[in-house]
Protein backbone atom coordinates (compact mmCIF):
# COMPACT_ATOMS: atom_id res chain seq x y z
CA UNK A 1 0.00 0.00 0.00
CA UNK A 2 1.30 3.43 -0.82
CA UNK A 3 0.81 6.45 -3.02
CA UNK A 4 3.05 8.73 -5.07
CA UNK A 5 0.60 9.99 -7.66
CA UNK A 6 -3.01 9.44 -8.64
CA UNK A 7 -5.44 10.53 -11.33
CA UNK A 8 -5.78 14.10 -10.06
CA UNK A 9 -2.43 14.64 -8.32
CA UNK A 10 1.19 14.07 -9.16
CA UNK A 11 4.30 14.77 -7.13
CA UNK A 12 4.47 18.51 -6.51
CA UNK A 13 7.14 20.38 -8.44
CA UNK A 14 6.42 23.57 -6.48
CA UNK A 15 4.97 24.48 -3.09
CA UNK A 16 2.18 26.18 -5.06
CA UNK A 17 0.94 22.74 -6.05
CA UNK A 18 0.62 21.49 -2.47
CA UNK A 19 -2.85 20.17 -1.66
CA UNK A 20 -3.53 19.45 2.02
CA UNK A 21 -5.87 16.51 1.34
CA UNK A 22 -3.32 14.86 -0.98
CA UNK A 23 -0.58 15.52 1.59
CA UNK A 24 -2.59 13.84 4.35
CA UNK A 25 -3.49 10.95 2.03
CA UNK A 26 0.24 10.37 1.49
CA UNK A 27 0.81 10.24 5.26
CA UNK A 28 -2.18 7.94 5.70
CA UNK A 29 -1.02 5.51 3.01
CA UNK A 30 2.78 5.71 3.23
CA UNK A 31 3.46 6.21 6.95
CA UNK A 32 0.58 5.07 9.10
CA UNK A 33 0.27 1.40 7.99
CA UNK A 34 3.74 0.51 9.34
CA UNK A 35 2.97 2.11 12.70
CA UNK A 36 -0.35 0.29 12.96
CA UNK A 37 1.27 -3.04 12.05
CA UNK A 38 3.88 -2.47 14.75
CA UNK A 39 1.23 -1.49 17.29
CA UNK A 40 -1.03 -4.47 16.73
CA UNK A 41 1.57 -7.14 15.96
CA UNK A 42 4.42 -6.28 18.33
CA UNK A 43 3.38 -8.99 20.78
CA UNK A 44 3.30 -11.53 17.94
CA UNK A 45 6.83 -10.65 16.79
CA UNK A 46 8.75 -13.10 18.93
CA UNK A 47 12.01 -15.02 18.54
CA UNK A 48 11.66 -18.54 17.16
CA UNK A 49 11.13 -20.77 20.21
CA UNK A 50 13.01 -23.67 18.62
CA UNK A 51 16.00 -21.49 17.75
CA UNK A 52 16.73 -18.67 20.21
CA UNK A 53 19.32 -17.21 17.81
CA UNK A 54 16.56 -16.09 15.47
CA UNK A 55 14.60 -12.90 15.87
CA UNK A 56 11.62 -11.17 14.36
CA UNK A 57 11.99 -8.60 11.60
CA UNK A 58 9.80 -5.66 10.66
CA UNK A 59 10.82 -4.10 7.36
CA UNK A 60 8.97 -1.23 5.72
CA UNK A 61 9.39 -0.03 2.15
CA UNK A 62 10.61 3.53 2.20
CA UNK A 63 12.15 5.55 -0.62
CA UNK A 64 15.43 7.35 -1.15
CA UNK A 65 13.46 10.57 -1.67
CA UNK A 66 12.54 10.33 2.03
CA UNK A 67 16.17 11.02 2.95
CA UNK A 68 16.76 14.56 4.18
CA UNK A 69 20.50 14.22 3.65
CA UNK A 70 20.11 12.94 0.08
CA UNK A 71 17.54 15.53 -1.07
CA UNK A 72 19.25 17.50 -3.82
CA UNK A 73 16.28 18.08 -6.12
CA UNK A 74 13.45 19.33 -3.91
CA UNK A 75 9.82 18.99 -4.92
CA UNK A 76 7.58 16.02 -4.25
CA UNK A 77 6.53 17.54 -0.92
CA UNK A 78 3.77 15.09 -0.01
CA UNK A 79 5.58 11.90 -0.95
CA UNK A 80 8.95 13.00 0.46
CA UNK A 81 7.41 14.10 3.76
CA UNK A 82 5.45 10.86 4.11
CA UNK A 83 8.56 8.74 3.54
CA UNK A 84 10.64 10.95 5.85
CA UNK A 85 7.95 10.48 8.51
CA UNK A 86 8.08 6.73 7.89
CA UNK A 87 11.86 6.76 8.35
CA UNK A 88 11.51 8.63 11.65
CA UNK A 89 8.87 6.13 12.76
CA UNK A 90 11.19 3.20 11.95
CA UNK A 91 14.07 4.75 13.90
CA UNK A 92 11.80 5.60 16.86
CA UNK A 93 10.27 2.12 16.87
CA UNK A 94 13.75 0.60 16.89
CA UNK A 95 14.71 2.71 19.92
CA UNK A 96 11.52 1.82 21.80
CA UNK A 97 11.88 -1.90 21.20
CA UNK A 98 15.58 -1.77 22.01
CA UNK A 99 14.79 -0.19 25.41
CA UNK A 100 12.28 -2.97 26.01
CA UNK A 101 14.94 -5.60 25.16
CA UNK A 102 12.82 -6.84 22.30
CA UNK A 103 14.79 -8.88 19.78
CA UNK A 104 13.10 -7.35 16.75
CA UNK A 105 15.12 -5.96 13.86
CA UNK A 106 13.45 -2.94 12.27
CA UNK A 107 14.55 -1.36 9.00
CA UNK A 108 13.42 1.12 6.35
CA UNK A 109 14.28 -0.33 2.95
CA UNK A 110 14.50 1.53 -0.37
CA UNK A 111 13.48 -0.97 -3.08
CA UNK A 112 15.15 0.83 -5.98
CA UNK A 113 13.31 1.91 -9.10
CA UNK A 114 11.13 -0.94 -10.25
CA UNK A 115 9.21 -1.15 -13.51
CA UNK A 116 5.69 -0.64 -12.13
CA UNK A 117 2.75 1.69 -12.64
CA UNK A 118 4.11 3.79 -9.76
CA UNK A 119 7.38 4.58 -11.55
CA UNK A 120 6.15 4.54 -15.16
CA UNK A 121 5.55 8.32 -15.42
CA UNK A 122 9.15 8.99 -14.28
CA UNK A 123 11.09 6.29 -16.12
CA UNK A 124 12.15 8.41 -19.10
CA UNK A 125 14.54 10.41 -16.88
CA UNK A 126 16.34 7.38 -15.44
CA UNK A 127 19.94 6.57 -16.27
CA UNK A 128 20.50 3.31 -18.17
CA UNK A 129 20.54 0.31 -15.86
CA UNK A 130 18.67 1.95 -12.98
CA UNK A 131 15.26 0.45 -13.78
CA UNK A 132 14.75 -3.16 -12.68
CA UNK A 133 11.98 -5.69 -13.16
CA UNK A 134 9.61 -6.52 -10.32
CA UNK A 135 11.27 -9.95 -10.10
CA UNK A 136 14.74 -8.42 -9.75
CA UNK A 137 13.45 -5.97 -7.17
CA UNK A 138 11.83 -8.76 -5.16
CA UNK A 139 15.06 -10.78 -5.19
CA UNK A 140 17.01 -7.78 -3.88
CA UNK A 141 14.43 -7.13 -1.15
CA UNK A 142 14.36 -10.77 -0.01
CA UNK A 143 18.17 -10.79 0.16
CA UNK A 144 18.28 -7.63 2.28
CA UNK A 145 15.55 -8.88 4.61
CA UNK A 146 17.30 -12.24 5.00
CA UNK A 147 20.59 -10.46 5.80
CA UNK A 148 19.03 -8.03 8.31
CA UNK A 149 20.63 -8.39 11.75
CA UNK A 150 19.83 -6.87 15.12
CA UNK A 151 22.93 -4.69 14.65
CA UNK A 152 21.34 -3.25 11.48
CA UNK A 153 18.10 -2.47 13.30
CA UNK A 154 16.97 1.12 13.08
CA UNK A 155 18.71 1.71 9.77
CA UNK A 156 17.71 2.92 6.32
CA UNK A 157 19.22 0.79 3.53
CA UNK A 158 18.91 0.52 -0.20
CA UNK A 159 18.17 -2.68 -2.10
CA UNK A 160 21.91 -3.41 -2.36
CA UNK A 161 22.41 -3.18 1.42
CA UNK A 162 24.04 0.25 1.30
CA UNK A 163 23.11 2.73 4.05
CA UNK A 164 21.11 5.79 3.06
CA UNK A 165 21.49 8.97 5.14
CA UNK A 166 18.47 9.94 7.16
N, C-alpha and C positions, 0 to 999 in steps of 0.2 A: 504494500500500500504506500502510496506517495503521490506527490504532484509537483510538477515543474511548470507545466503549461496546460491550458484547456482551450475549449472552443472560443471563449471570449477573452482570455487573458494569456499573455505570454510573459516570459521573464522581462522585468522592467529594465529598460535601457536608461531611464532617467527617473529621478524622484517624482517628477510630474506625473508619471504613469502609475504611481503607487495607488492601490485600491485597498482600503482597510479590510473589506470582506475577503478578498483574495489573499491578503497577507495572513489573516487569521485562519483561513482554510489551509494554507501551507503549514502553519504551526500544528493545526489539528491533525493533518494527515502525515506530516513528516517528522514530528517531534513526539507528540502525545502517545502514539501506539506503543513505543518502546517503554515509556514510563509506566503505562498501564500494564503491560506484560510483566515488567519487573515487580510492580506492586502486587499483582494477583498470583504470580507464579514463584515468587522468591522462596516460599516455603517448600515448593516442589523441586527446586534446583538444589539437589543434594549430591554429595560424592557417591560414587558407585559403591554399594555396601560390600560387594565381593572383591573390590579392588580399591583400597583406601588411597592409592596413589592417583586415582582419577578425580576429576572435579568437574563441576558444571560450567557451562559457557553460555554467556548471553552476548550475542554479536548483533549489532544493528548496522544496516546499510546507511552510510553517511554519503558525503560527496566532498571532493577536494575544494569545491567552491565554498564550503562551510568553514574553511580555514581562514582565520583572520590574518595570520602571518603570510599566507600564500596568495592573498587577494591583491592582484596587480591590475585588474581590469575594471573593477567596480560593477555597478549594475546588478541586476537580478536580486533586488532587495528582499523580496518575499522568500524566495527559495534559499538564498544564502543565509538569511537570518534564521530560517527554520532548521537548517542543517547545523548552523553554529549553535543554536539552542540544543539540538540533539547531542552535539559533541560535549557541551557543558553538562548535560544530563548524564551522559555516559561516564564522564570523569567524576561527577559527584556521586553517582551510584557506586562506582568503584571504591571511593573513599568511605562511603557509609558501610558497605559490605566488608571492607577491610577492617574497619573499627570493630565490627561485630564478629571478626574472625570467621567469616564465611568464605569457604573455598570455592568462590565463583569468579571465573575470569570474565571480564567485561571489556568489550572493544568496539570502537567505531571503525567501520571498514569501508573504504572507498572502492567500489567495484570496477573502476575504470570506465571507459566509454564503450558501451555495448550497443550493438546494432538492434535497437528496439524502437518502438513508436515514440518513446520518451526522447531519445536522442536524434531521431530522424531530421527534425527541422534544423539541427545544428551541425550535421555531419559534413556539410560542404566545406567548413572552415577547419577541419581536422587535418593535422599532418599525416602523411602516409604511414601506415602501420599502427596508428593509435586506436582505430576502431576494431573491436573484436566481436566474434559471434557470441550468441548467448551461451553456447556450449563451452567455448573457451573461457568466458567470464565465470561460468559456474565452476569449472575446474579450478580456476585461480582462487575463487572464494572458498571452495571446499578445502583446498590446500592450506590457506591461511587460517581457517577455523581449526583444522586438525592440528596445526602447528602452534596454536595459541596456548601460552603458558600463563601461570599465575603471575609470573614476573612481567609479562606483557600487559597485564590487566590495567585498564584505565588509559589505554593508548589509542591513537588514531593512526591507522596503517592503510597503505594502499594495497591493491590486489597482488602486488609482488612482495609484500612484507616489509616495505620501506616506510619508516615513520613519516607522518605528515605533521607539520607544525600546527599547533592549535590556532 
